[in-house]
Amino acid sequence: MGNTLKKLGEAELEIMQVIWDSGSPVPSNYILKELQEQRNWQLSTLMTSLTRLADKGFISCDRSTGRNLYTSIISENDYKTVASKHFLEKLYNNSIQNMITALYSNKEIKSSDIQELRNFLDKLEEE
């Protein structure tokens, strides 16, 4: 997988989130219904995005049942890992410290967030 994983656009990520959250193969109508609050799409718009996601290697389509069922090929965790690594590399010179410093100095994270992070890191060290 590595850095060869393509980036998802915002709408594609929303579609993938529906598929990941479902935990099982889903038809396009299910995806359309789940996205209706965020996206006022026609089925044809969704189908174009699903084709693009399949071309990018994120989903597969099973047509054997007489209706198209979509399943993720890339796990949510795998995508988040690669996307996070790419985000750190591009915006923060691959430094978590640079990211935390920028967020803290701009008041985007609070002292309670820092304490939560400290507790998490302490827990990791104990394991």
Disulfide bonds with the S-S distance in Angstrom:
none
